[in-house]
Amino acid sequence: MSAVRTEDLTKRYGDVVAVDSLDMEVDDGEVYGFLGPNGAGKTTTIDVLLGYTYPTSGEARVLGEPAGDHRVHERVGVMPEGFGLYPRLTGREHIEFVAESKSVDVNTDAVLERVGLGGAAEGDDPADRRTGGYSKGMKKRLLLATALVGEPDLLVLDEPTSGLDPNGARRIREIVREENDRGATVFFSSHILGQVEAVCDRVGIMQEGELVAVDTVEGLREGVVSVSTLSVLTDGDGGTEAAMGAVGSLEGVSDVSRKGDSVVVSCLRGDTKLNALDAVRQHADVRDFTTQERSLDELFAAYTGEDGDAETKGEA
Amino acid sequence: MSWSVIARKEFRDASRSRTLWILTALFVLITAGAAYVVGFALSSSPGAEATGTTLVSALTGRASFLLTSFVPILGLMASYVSVVGERDSGSMKLLLGLPQSRRDVVVGKFVGRSAVLAVALLVGFFAGFVVMLSYEELSVLNYAVFVLLTTALGTVYVSVGVGVSATVASRSRAAASVVGFYIFLKVLWDTFPSVVPRGIVYATTGSLSPPDWYGFLTALSPNVAYTNLAAGFLERGIGSLEAFSAIVIAVWIAVPVALGYLRFRRVDV
């Protein structure tokens, strides 16, 4: 059985199609990273799965039940986007409220300790303070803690790392791993690939309401055309243009551009870089060169059609 | 029951609202002040008889304007943010991520906020009761009936506030709606029927005494229905107008929150 499954799911707001005929499947027991730039339809998809909004057409199921069936939430832990808490209630009261709602017992101190909201000095336990005075990071941690109450079968985390410092983000990844080891399926969204690649079994990339790729991080990396960038600084004397022409005709070069006195080459394979460097040297004096492996962010940008690497665009 | 968890949370949350505490304190001042004035008048006029219902009479008579002005404000203030505020802040996603249904949310909020209002009213009326005790023997039963009726009136406005809050999509629209509702009832409805129908009757029949249906028309307002009931229970006795007024109050308690739920059930939060 899949933990989450959508079939031909569409959600429109007026003329805007937020989710477009989405077919998605999250397997039982996996960690699924749901990626995409802001506005790609990730939160709308999650909203439908959790019954916050209703689909325009199509079907969505959570743990085998139709999305929006509130009873299934006894087995789902939700960390919503944003920072929505009750400012007049304490952290402890939030945890107790969630536990009562789910009819489960909870060790409040333990779960707060786990997310890094444990009591520090005596008399200054954040658990006993009202959340109106919490920092954004503390709010995120408390929201995560509410999701963990009752050992849910499925964790749905919407942008869990946004608003957290690197330590907090790392703690979340650790918790995701621990929960997965316990047997929980984890479905979480992010607009930053770097936040999910370390923990995800699979990644789905959302763009303009559609899933444009679903694979492991390695699989995605292999699927991308341009894997590295070579930047060669010449002395700027005449030969630069000729060098660009020569490089452009090489096998394995996907793009050549000029930036100042540098020739910037996008290479498809590792050995292309050396050939390209040689080709430049035949036509111009080389002062220096740098290479750059494709970062995950660029990889992500390549899938979502937003080429974030300004250098390869040159000055065209 | 799953709505009761929400009701308890609502009670705890709302009872920490500073605005509600200020309003409750004001209410204490109003009832204690009214009791003091009535008691003072009673003790300084030797011929007056202490019937045991003097405070109640005063509050349902002249002072009823005070109560039907203030209790609605208290009820609306205790409730109008309850649902839409959670949509605004995003905590609605935390709430609906739990196993409770949307009906549990609306019911829990209505019950919890009504309980907060009831406590505020009980505190206020207890203050009035204590002050009055120093002047006359109060009939506890009468006073209890009176407090109960006033709580029912307040619950009408909690129902309206929660209903509005579940219907609109922003805090400011909720505020505008309840202010509009208050003005409509208090200023327009409660005075309009007392002027226009009488004018029509006078113009057509030349009679200054209102016809029978007039009382029923005005009783459509929960404020008037409440005054009818209080006066009926404590002085005049129960007749068809009082029975009608009781139904009006019951409908006003049940319908607004139910309409709010029907809207909230299908909305994208």
Interface residues (C-beta under 8 A of the other chain):
Chain A: D47 L50 G51 Y52 T53 Y54 H70 R71 H73 E74 V76 V78 P80 E81 G82 F83 G84 L85 Y86 P87 R88 L89 E93 F97 V98 E100 S101 K102 S103 L143 T146 V156
Chain B: S2 V5 I6 R8 K9 R12 D13 R16 S17 E86 S89 G90 S91 M92 K93 L94 L96 G97 L98 P99 Q100 S101 R102 D104 R266 D268 V269
